[in-house]
Amino acid sequence: MSESEELIIYPVPSLVATLLNRGRAKGSPLTEQEVIQIHDVCPSIALRPDQVRQIEDQRGYKDIDPENCWEEWQEARKDLINDESTEV
């Protein structure tokens, strides 16, 4: 399968935005179980790699990898907590 035929399952809205909003609504850091549960039910669509790049270019940031959502969320959260005005 060529890259143009390969499809990527991509969360929409972005997983990092969803996790950020859920954590803010909770009022405390999400647990690993909560992050995985959110990942498991988040709406997603199938996109070609060039479409993913276009969306990320328009958003201005790269989403976290759903396959490593807990680990990548821990890193992203550190940056986002330091800037409470961040909107993703």
Secondary structure, DSSP 8 states (H G I E B T S, - for coil): --TTT--EEEESS-HHHHHHHHHHHHTS---HHHHHHHHHHS-EEEE-HHHHHHHHHHHTS----GGGHHHHHHHHHHHHHT-TT---
